[in-house]
Amino acid sequence: MASRYGLEIRAVTGADAAGVAALLHASGHSVAASDLAERLDALRSATGTALIAVEWGPPSGLVVLHWYRSPMAAQPVAQITTLLVGPDERRRGIGRLLVKAASQAARSAGCATLELAASPDEEAMQAFCDSTGFEPVGSLLARPLRKRS
């Protein structure tokens, strides 16, 4: 998709599961590569996409976005639900490139707005959002759909 100085942004596949699992683990999220492969392939057939930044080895970054229709918007809205850059790869512009690629994918899907789901207590992410043009618009709450046993 996009390339800069040996860095490539491309669609993720199930074959990238081990590298994406390592990236997630480095960011504090543990998912088995075997479970992740199926999830990554499922993302490819959903209303959204997952993109990775790859340089010379395992993925340096990941962005996952989905688009949805809303009665409040004439065009679909895209939402970034995951944006990760490996701890050793940060401050090199990879996050910005991933957001740029996600924006392009969202525009291609007919979206007019790009949202980013970020926790307000993550100061570094908030600073990144401010520097890349995201503005606060309400809040997001979640609940499980099944009762916990």
N, C-alpha and C positions, 0 to 999 in steps of 0.2 A: 504494500500500500504506500507507505511513505518511507523514505530513507534519508539519513543524515549522518555523514561521517561513519559509516559502517553500522549504524543503528537502523533497524528495519521495524516498522509498525505493520503488523499483519493480523489477519483473523486467527484466532486460536482454534486448535483442533484437539481431539482426544489424545493424539500422539504427544501433545505438549504437557500432559497431565503431571508427569514427574517434576518437570521444571516449574510449573505453576504451583504444585504442592510445596516445593521448596521455597518459592517466593512467599506464599501464604504463611508458611511456618515462620519465616524470618520476620513477618509482620505480626506474629502472635496468633495466627489462625491455623489450627491443625485439621487437615482434611487428607484422608488416605488417597494416594494417587489413583488407586483402582476405583474409588467412588467418584473422584474428580473427573476421570476420563468420560464417564457416562454423562455427568452434568455438563461438561464442556461441549460435548456433541449435541446435547439437548438444547443448549443455548443457540446453536446455529440454526435450529428449526423454529425458534420462538420469535416473537416480535421484539427483536433486539439483536445485539451482537456483543461479542467479547473480542478484544484486541490485545495483543501483547507487543511489548517492545523487546526486541532481541538484538544483541550485539554479537559477541563471539561465542557465547556459551549459553547458559540457561537464561530464561526471560529476566529482563531488568525491571519490567513493569507490566501492569495489567489494568485494563479499564473494561468494565461491563456496563452496558446501558440497555435500557428497554424503552419502548415508546408505547404510548397509550392514548386513547381518545378521551376527551373530557367534554361535558356539556358547556363548560366555561370557555373553551378555546375552539376556534374555527379549524385549526390544524392540530395534528397530533403533538403531544408533548413528549420529549425524551428526558429520561432521568438516568444519571450515572448512579449506579447502586454500589459499585466497587471501583476504587481507584487506589492502586498500590504501586509504589516504587520501592525496590529493594533498599534496605538501609544503607548499603555501601554505594548505591547508585544515585542517591538523592543530591539535589542542588546542581544537577547537570542539564536541566531542561527536559528531562524525560517525561515528567508529569504534564508539562505544557504541551509536548508533542502528542501525548495520549489524548489530552482534552481536545486538541486541534483535530486529531483523527476521529474522535468520537463526534465532534461537531459536524464534520463532513459526512459521517455515516447518518447522523440524525437529519441533516438537510436533505440527503438523498432519499430518506424515508418520508419526506414531506413535513418534517417537524419544523415549528417556528420558534420553539423555546427549548433550552437545555437546562435541566435542573441537576443539582448534585446533592445527594443525601449525605450530609456530614454532621457529626455530633458537635454541638456547640462547645463541648469541653476539650476538643482537640485543637489546641491553639495553632499548631503548625498547619493543620488543614484549613483552619479559618483564614490564616494569613495567605495561604496559597489561593483560596477561593477569592479573597479580596483582590489579590494581584492579577487574577485571570478574569476579572469582570463579573463574578457571581455576586448577587446581592441577596440578603435575607428576604424570604417570602414565606411567612408563617412558620409552622412547626410540623413535625411528623411524629405520630404515635403509632405503636404497633401492639398487637395482642395475638396470642396463639389461637388457632382455629379449633383445636381439640383440647379437652381438659387434660391437665397433667395428672399422671397417676401417682 
